[in-house]
């Protein structure tokens, strides 16, 4: 992973995708002038990346732009090859042209330069190869093997499953039967990257794990959660463990509660058929939000070794008290200021009971966090797009201020802002200027853009790079996956009382009133979704 620096990172303009001030290609890294770049990043070893689902949206909008950005940053070896596998015959040149068009459009949307750098694209394009075939037939994997033999990179290979979950089992099975996962005969590493959803409940997650581990070892499986590719998510560990100010108070004696929010202003955007079978709870809580929970709550690791970090995160999932019906609130957006009701969306049942909002109260059974509630919420068609973690400290005793004109002392809150704002802010009390002792709330804010030039990033660069290096820190193990699903399984499969009710909320609002009541029972309230500070 990129090394830290105590000074602003200066970078030259270029046309990397997804950045306001993209990085120029440090040619010394991957162009043969040296093994590592000026910031300490070294080019990944040569490998063949085989993408199943080469014609899908994930490949076009995220994987190829991420690879392109790695090219721009000089982090790919000259021996890199990419083989795209998809149904439907097409020439490699046609696939390359389609990806080029998508990349140019993406660059125009996300980059101040407005277009992709042609030299970097040409470097990547000449390494792109297309293989047509069905994901479940042995013949396809024989063609993949032949393509790898022709364009291979020292035996190293990564098989990326950018496909629907129904293909996870057959693809891994066919890879195993074709001998493509056998590292002893390959002369290099063989790794499989699997996108979420990794199961839909505890039973299906266990079944999927058992099936794929028949054909590959745990060390070969990289279960990806793109939330962990966000720089601001990775920085949570740096904020906690690199600053003496925070870690001593990061415990139940000082922290009152923690809120984790992932709100969206968009609706299902034409994905009604998918969402009807998933819902907000399955889509976000046992994976994305639990990953943020683990980063906040984990014990300090002895090192940043991958297994050490993943052991500490697994302990968090083991410590979660299984959620019950009264710990969770479901909601569904109705007609409101921000648009139509969920039930009016395409491919949604007119009487749908699918939740588009989910809130949960989570407790951890361990020494550090006993009695501290973690409040999690996520939803679509809410007032603001925001992903953040708010750590509220306990209030100070009011005794010494009781004879002063002080109505209340606001609690100290440290907010880790993940998306779209990147940084931290801290709310605390100060004396208001004047002849009397009056208290006022102030806010100290740190924005990444004030100190660091924004790098090109679509959220997958670090994950792909780490996979090539064999660094599993940001990927999930089987035990963590199953521990997450075990914590929510009683909500997904209630034994009494039937399915949870789904409460309505206006599109463009803050969620159902019942979610407010969930916190009010313990004297808490959600952080307002519209309290983003206005800068002068």
DOKOLVO-655818 format. One line per field, with one value per residue (C-alpha): x negated, y negated, z. Coordinates in Angstrom, 3 decimals, padded with zeros to 6 digits. Layout:
BEGIN
x (X, ...) $
y (Y, ...) $
z (Z, ...) $
***
This chain:
BEGIN
x (000.000, -001.221, -003.594, -002.623, -004.085, -004.066, -004.025, -001.534, -001.882, -002.778, -001.907, -002.105, 001.062, 002.139, 005.310, 005.810, 009.438, 011.403, 009.305, 009.373, 005.574, 004.448, 000.972, -001.486, -003.108, -006.222, -007.968, -010.822, -008.510, -007.150, -009.164, -012.408, -014.317, -013.965, -011.868, -010.093, -008.635, -009.492, -006.778, -007.961, -005.387, -006.904, -005.511, -003.424, -004.888, -003.959, -000.667, 002.314, 005.597, 008.536, 011.825, 014.984, 017.782, 015.642, 018.668, 020.304, 020.648, 018.198, 015.466, 016.181, 016.698, 014.398, 011.910, 010.541, 010.370, 008.593, 006.089, 005.604, 004.871, 002.327, 000.697, 000.584, -001.003, -003.524, -002.488, -001.997, -004.811, -005.500, -004.552, -000.983, 001.751, 005.557, 007.883, 011.566, 014.058, 017.684, 020.547, 020.848, 018.331, 016.442, 012.992, 010.415, 010.158, 013.904, 013.686, 010.747, 012.616, 015.675, 013.508, 011.706, 015.010, 016.164, 012.871, 013.009, 016.545, 015.553, 012.547, 014.724, 017.085, 014.498, 011.270, 010.417, 008.245, 011.372, 009.856, 007.700, 003.992, 003.541, 000.020, 001.174, 004.255, 002.229, -000.113, 002.904, 004.809, 002.055, 002.279, 006.067, 007.304, 010.837, 012.103, 015.731, 017.445, 020.024, 018.916, 019.989, 018.628, 015.195, 014.467, 014.353, 011.694, 009.607, 009.690, 008.680, 005.785, 004.659, 004.862, 002.864, 000.218, -000.069, -000.043, -001.056, -003.165, -005.463, -002.703, -001.103, 002.645, 005.606, 009.137, 011.593, 015.257, 017.035, 020.184, 023.508, 023.413, 025.027, 021.782, 019.420, 019.647, 019.466, 016.576, 014.421, 015.347, 014.371, 011.140, 010.280, 011.172, 009.147, 006.088, 005.926, 005.767, 002.912, -000.028, -002.395, -002.303, -001.700, -005.087, -003.466, -000.545, 003.088, 005.707, 009.478, 011.225, 014.919, 017.218, 020.067, 022.698, 020.895, 024.020, 027.404, 027.503, 025.430, 026.402, 025.671, 022.359, 021.249, 022.307, 020.428, 017.298, 017.383, 017.835, 015.023, 012.634, 012.983, 011.012, 008.785, 007.126, 008.248, 005.020, 006.018, 009.476, 009.729, 013.255, 013.480, 015.453, 014.955, 015.629, 012.196, 010.611, 011.554, 008.566, 010.626, 011.690, 008.086, 007.163, 009.389, 006.596, 004.081, 006.293, 006.760, 003.330, 000.939, 002.250, 001.823, 004.763, 007.352, 006.393, 006.377, 010.046, 011.151, 013.113, 016.306, 015.030, 014.983, 017.156, 020.917, 021.995, 020.934, 023.007, 022.166, 024.121, 024.212, 026.973, 027.760, 029.881, 030.410, 033.142, 032.757, 031.985, 033.456, 032.156, 035.522, 035.335, 032.060, 033.158, 036.413, 034.378, 031.785, 032.989, 030.970, 030.221, 028.576, 026.974, 025.187, 025.153, 023.384, 020.684, 020.011, 021.231, 019.876, 016.488, 016.568, 017.659, 014.678, 012.228, 013.577, 013.898, 010.977, 008.238, 004.803, 002.904, -000.741, -001.591, 000.104, -000.582, 002.481, 003.373, 002.813, 005.215, 007.775, 007.586, 008.506, 011.386, 012.668, 012.744, 015.120, 017.565, 017.429, 018.233, 021.377, 024.476, 026.884, 029.378, 033.016, 036.163, 036.218, 032.656, 033.608, 035.907, 036.777, 038.137, 039.221, 039.271, 042.596, 043.521, 041.717, 039.741, 036.982, 039.124, 041.505, 042.173, 040.109, 043.202, 043.532, 040.012, 039.571, 039.467, 040.746, 043.859, 046.752, 047.145, 043.425, 042.264, 038.589, 036.766, 034.810, 033.714, 032.288, 031.156, 029.666, 028.446, 025.380, 023.603, 020.241, 019.614, 016.039, 014.117, 013.448, 016.982, 019.383, 022.508, 021.587, 024.239, 023.168, 025.961, 025.868, 028.108, 028.258, 030.892, 031.804, 033.607, 032.430, 031.742, 027.982, 025.367, 023.028, 020.844, 019.345, 018.566, 019.422, 017.763, 019.519, 017.654, 019.413, 020.548, 018.444, 019.998, 022.169, 021.469, 018.992, 021.234, 024.504, 024.513, 023.600, 025.977, 025.204, 028.189, 026.212, 022.750, 022.667, 020.911, 017.532, 017.948, 015.182, 016.553, 014.597, 015.914, 015.585, 017.713, 018.204, 016.283, 012.911, 011.466, 012.349, 014.111, 014.307, 017.098, 016.208, 017.082, 015.329, 016.049, 017.956, 016.079, 017.585, 017.582, 019.516, 018.791, 020.908, 020.245, 020.480, 020.100, 017.286, 016.028, 012.500, 012.328, 009.628, 010.139, 007.774, 007.822, 006.322, 003.181, 002.945, 003.465, 006.301, 005.082, 006.840, 008.996, 012.192, 011.923, 010.398, 006.796, 005.460, 007.476, 006.188, 002.637, 002.723, 004.082, 001.195, -001.226, 000.491, 001.464, 004.764, 005.208, 008.198, 009.885, 012.241, 011.655, 014.279, 014.621, 015.321, 017.915, 019.715, 019.398, 021.086, 023.995, 024.347, 024.882, 027.881, 029.327, 032.111, 033.347, 033.303, 035.013, 037.180, 038.563, 041.361, 043.420, 042.879, 040.988, 040.098, 042.518, 041.427, 042.231, 042.654, 040.562, 040.706, 038.217, 035.693, 036.250, 034.176, 035.812, 038.783, 039.738, 039.413, 035.645, 035.560, 037.440, 034.837, 032.229, 034.531, 035.147, 031.552, 031.542, 029.729, 030.583, 029.300, 026.786, 028.669, 028.104, 028.089, 025.459, 022.512, 020.593, 020.597, 017.114, 016.548) $
y (000.000, -003.564, -004.877, -007.808, -011.268, -014.257, -016.791, -017.562, -015.253, -017.231, -015.635, -016.701, -017.091, -014.139, -012.581, -009.830, -008.913, -009.942, -012.790, -016.571, -016.714, -013.372, -011.924, -011.800, -008.468, -007.949, -006.249, -005.001, -002.437, -000.324, -001.426, 000.306, -002.548, -001.228, 001.022, -001.619, -005.084, -008.224, -007.569, -004.021, -002.154, 000.664, 002.122, 005.234, 008.503, 009.593, 011.456, 012.286, 010.810, 012.866, 010.965, 013.053, 010.655, 008.616, 006.979, 005.887, 002.505, 003.330, 004.015, 000.911, -001.626, -000.405, 002.342, 000.931, -002.666, -001.303, 000.591, -002.521, -004.581, -001.985, -002.333, -006.118, -005.669, -003.224, -000.353, 002.373, 004.511, 004.695, 008.365, 007.547, 009.140, 008.859, 011.522, 010.677, 013.559, 013.063, 014.617, 013.549, 013.632, 010.432, 009.486, 008.332, 005.018, 004.448, 005.116, 002.735, 000.033, 000.411, 000.087, -002.920, -004.669, -003.961, -005.163, -008.409, -009.024, -008.215, -010.524, -013.344, -012.876, -012.450, -014.177, -017.844, -016.989, -015.817, -012.894, -009.842, -009.939, -008.047, -006.813, -005.195, -003.763, -002.327, -000.627, 001.069, 001.691, 003.778, 006.095, 006.644, 009.925, 011.262, 014.842, 015.768, 018.518, 019.654, 019.343, 022.884, 024.981, 026.703, 025.562, 021.920, 022.656, 024.566, 021.464, 019.364, 021.739, 021.454, 017.654, 017.595, 019.836, 017.531, 014.250, 015.448, 013.676, 016.052, 018.305, 015.640, 015.252, 013.540, 014.640, 011.806, 012.808, 009.647, 011.720, 012.323, 014.362, 017.370, 017.834, 017.837, 021.583, 022.780, 020.468, 021.514, 025.144, 024.999, 023.176, 025.949, 028.770, 027.150, 027.067, 023.289, 022.928, 025.406, 023.278, 026.250, 026.754, 023.127, 021.829, 018.778, 017.597, 018.259, 016.060, 015.655, 012.341, 012.624, 009.619, 009.285, 010.465, 013.351, 015.214, 013.850, 015.269, 017.488, 020.777, 019.596, 017.999, 021.244, 023.208, 020.889, 020.968, 024.756, 025.089, 022.798, 024.167, 027.553, 026.108, 023.415, 022.693, 019.848, 017.989, 017.991, 016.449, 012.652, 011.646, 008.015, 005.207, 002.022, -000.125, 000.944, -000.526, -004.046, -006.008, -007.551, -004.109, -002.949, -006.142, -005.149, -002.929, -005.748, -008.200, -005.702, -004.197, -006.928, -009.649, -009.567, -011.963, -009.352, -005.821, -006.391, -007.496, -004.951, -002.824, -002.548, -004.752, -007.783, -007.028, -007.361, -006.016, -005.624, -006.336, -004.937, -006.432, -005.564, -007.633, -008.077, -010.604, -008.225, -005.613, -002.157, -003.703, -000.974, 001.861, 002.721, 006.390, 006.776, 004.725, 006.619, 009.729, 007.932, 004.873, 002.290, 004.501, 007.372, 005.012, 002.832, 003.933, 007.319, 006.142, 002.416, 001.061, 003.969, 003.387, -000.220, 001.024, 003.385, 000.616, -001.551, 001.167, 003.561, 003.955, 002.557, 005.105, 005.804, 004.956, 004.253, 007.778, 008.966, 011.895, 009.883, 007.163, 009.679, 011.578, 008.406, 007.661, 011.225, 010.748, 007.817, 009.904, 012.665, 010.105, 008.687, 009.544, 011.246, 008.657, 009.045, 007.600, 004.661, 003.732, 003.054, 000.671, 001.061, -001.696, -002.223, -005.543, -006.944, -009.857, -012.937, -016.050, -013.926, -011.806, -008.918, -006.094, -002.910, -000.944, -003.164, -002.305, 000.041, 003.771, 003.266, 005.051, 002.648, 004.159, 004.587, 005.049, 004.599, 002.149, -000.732, -001.942, 000.001, -001.119, 001.107, 000.876, 003.036, 003.975, 005.710, 008.212, 007.344, 005.404, 002.302, 001.675, 003.259, 001.095, -001.296, -001.322, -001.418, -002.859, -001.951, -003.377, -003.248, -004.211, -005.414, -008.633, -010.377, -014.074, -013.898, -011.642, -010.915, -008.167, -008.957, -007.668, -009.886, -008.970, -010.769, -011.125, -011.169, -014.515, -016.220, -016.782, -019.891, -020.674, -023.542, -025.294, -025.039, -028.677, -030.033, -030.897, -027.624, -025.700, -022.682, -021.540, -019.865, -016.504, -016.215, -014.380, -013.177, -012.618, -010.611, -011.720, -009.072, -010.158, -012.540, -014.770, -013.381, -014.251, -014.687, -017.208, -017.668, -019.411, -020.893, -023.700, -027.050, -030.273, -032.841, -036.183, -038.618, -039.610, -036.542, -032.839, -031.668, -028.460, -027.988, -025.065, -025.223, -022.827, -022.079, -020.579, -018.831, -018.281, -016.067, -018.484, -021.189, -019.123, -016.571, -016.704, -014.391, -011.235, -009.309, -006.724, -004.850, -002.720, 000.393, -000.642, 000.296, 003.506, 004.693, 003.638, 005.399, 008.554, 008.574, 008.159, 010.868, 008.437, 009.695, 006.954, 005.338, 008.606, 010.723, 014.208, 016.931, 016.652, 012.911, 013.372, 016.040, 014.070, 011.068, 013.120, 014.953, 011.604, 010.722, 014.151, 013.909, 010.719, 012.343, 015.508, 014.557, 017.509, 015.492, 012.492, 012.863, 010.509, 007.069, 004.259, 001.772, -001.858, -004.612, -007.747, -010.589, -010.513, -013.200, -012.911, -011.497, -008.105, -006.744, -008.162, -004.677, -004.892, -008.054, -006.207, -003.413, -005.873, -007.966, -005.012, -005.378, -009.182, -009.453, -011.041, -010.630, -013.170, -015.466, -014.669, -018.362, -019.659, -019.833, -022.991, -025.866, -027.142, -030.910) $
z (000.000, -000.596, 002.033, 004.232, 003.965, 006.286, 003.465, 000.724, -002.245, -005.344, -008.669, -012.270, -014.339, -016.470, -017.727, -015.174, -014.651, -011.576, -010.227, -010.148, -010.128, -011.553, -011.319, -014.217, -015.117, -012.968, -015.870, -013.699, -012.117, -014.923, -017.915, -016.977, -015.293, -011.740, -009.504, -007.425, -007.739, -005.733, -003.113, -002.506, -004.591, -006.611, -009.803, -009.249, -010.507, -014.047, -014.208, -016.366, -015.192, -016.474, -016.145, -016.307, -017.243, -019.616, -021.218, -017.971, -016.336, -013.550, -016.094, -018.163, -015.401, -012.643, -013.484, -016.742, -015.398, -012.299, -014.445, -016.561, -013.441, -012.335, -015.753, -015.344, -011.911, -013.343, -011.092, -013.715, -015.089, -018.812, -018.610, -017.612, -019.750, -019.487, -020.876, -020.996, -021.001, -021.920, -023.830, -027.436, -030.228, -030.880, -032.063, -029.554, -031.422, -031.005, -027.264, -026.977, -028.886, -026.647, -023.540, -025.006, -025.669, -022.106, -020.665, -022.641, -021.429, -017.872, -018.073, -019.351, -016.405, -013.654, -014.699, -015.033, -018.039, -019.827, -021.714, -021.172, -021.973, -025.238, -024.495, -021.261, -022.943, -025.821, -023.340, -021.738, -024.986, -026.563, -023.554, -023.810, -025.329, -025.672, -025.261, -025.992, -024.058, -021.544, -017.924, -017.020, -019.902, -019.876, -023.430, -022.322, -019.753, -022.249, -024.461, -021.451, -020.776, -024.393, -024.295, -021.068, -022.600, -025.595, -023.668, -020.220, -017.611, -015.808, -014.529, -012.330, -012.822, -011.186, -012.074, -011.429, -011.165, -012.333, -012.810, -011.110, -007.922, -009.624, -011.572, -008.572, -007.981, -011.593, -012.537, -009.566, -010.150, -013.823, -012.986, -010.567, -012.935, -015.728, -013.464, -013.641, -009.848, -009.369, -008.244, -008.012, -011.763, -012.781, -011.717, -010.095, -007.998, -008.881, -007.175, -007.455, -006.771, -005.883, -005.732, -003.276, -002.548, -000.898, 000.056, 001.033, 004.567, 006.842, 005.201, 001.652, 002.704, 004.340, 001.284, -001.084, 001.064, 001.278, -002.481, -003.609, -000.986, -002.667, -005.595, -004.065, -000.741, 001.514, 000.650, -003.028, -002.476, -002.389, -001.331, -002.326, -000.704, -002.707, 000.385, 001.624, -001.499, -000.439, 000.834, 003.617, 004.864, 004.975, 006.831, 009.769, 011.063, 010.646, 012.555, 015.379, 015.771, 014.611, 016.947, 020.718, 021.009, 020.004, 021.004, 024.810, 024.740, 022.115, 024.624, 026.629, 029.497, 027.203, 024.177, 024.470, 021.082, 017.449, 014.352, 010.921, 008.026, 004.325, 002.753, -000.934, -002.793, -005.711, -005.937, -007.445, -010.852, -013.048, -010.872, -009.392, -010.369, -008.483, -005.511, -005.063, -004.186, -002.088, -000.192, 001.698, 004.693, 002.807, 000.314, 002.867, 006.513, 006.740, 004.349, 003.814, 007.156, 009.172, 007.535, 008.739, 012.169, 012.270, 011.357, 014.178, 016.822, 016.230, 018.799, 017.885, 015.801, 016.597, 012.992, 009.668, 008.523, 006.608, 008.856, 012.026, 010.870, 009.634, 012.941, 014.820, 012.466, 012.807, 016.587, 016.119, 014.069, 016.686, 019.396, 017.739, 019.715, 017.293, 016.116, 017.138, 015.620, 018.062, 017.048, 013.435, 011.530, 007.841, 005.635, 002.022, 000.202, -000.874, -003.111, -001.869, -002.802, -004.363, -006.638, -007.063, -004.633, -004.754, -005.770, -008.847, -010.032, -013.037, -012.257, -008.711, -007.452, -006.782, -003.300, -002.626, 000.971, 000.076, 002.320, 000.789, 004.236, 007.150, 010.576, 013.255, 016.831, 017.392, 020.611, 020.985, 023.756, 024.610, 027.237, 025.136, 023.888, 026.405, 026.663, 023.817, 021.070, 017.451, 015.313, 011.624, 008.909, 005.146, 002.644, -000.803, -001.741, 001.419, 001.891, 001.372, -000.130, 002.752, 004.174, 007.549, 011.025, 014.011, 017.319, 020.184, 023.459, 026.800, 028.128, 030.780, 034.240, 034.254, 037.925, 037.536, 034.977, 036.902, 038.074, 034.636, 031.749, 030.012, 028.695, 027.548, 026.679, 023.302, 023.286, 021.621, 018.320, 016.017, 012.506, 009.958, 006.565, 003.882, 000.943, -000.859, 001.568, 002.607, 005.995, 009.648, 011.817, 015.570, 017.500, 020.882, 023.326, 023.781, 025.627, 023.598, 023.615, 026.121, 029.805, 030.982, 030.820, 027.922, 026.026, 022.269, 019.928, 017.383, 014.744, 013.622, 010.138, 008.148, 004.407, 002.444, -000.481, 001.734, 002.263, -000.526, -004.253, -005.197, -006.926, -009.645, -007.960, -008.751, -005.595, -007.154, -007.772, -004.341, -004.272, -007.652, -006.830, -003.443, -005.035, -007.497, -004.592, -002.538, 000.246, 001.690, 004.309, 002.561, 001.596, 003.676, 005.019, 005.193, 008.972, 008.808, 006.076, 008.062, 011.304, 009.693, 008.367, 011.718, 013.454, 011.255, 010.479, 013.077, 011.393, 007.966, 009.220, 012.210, 014.156, 015.751, 014.742, 011.014, 008.730, 010.033, 009.170, 006.521, 007.337, 004.787, 004.441, 001.957, -000.911, -000.051, 003.690, 006.556, 006.893, 008.850, 012.229, 013.723, 013.129, 015.235, 017.983, 017.913, 019.179, 021.337, 023.647, 024.861, 024.818, 021.486, 018.153, 014.617, 013.403, 010.984, 007.341, 006.433, 008.884, 006.492, 007.450, 005.011, 004.257, 003.930) $
***
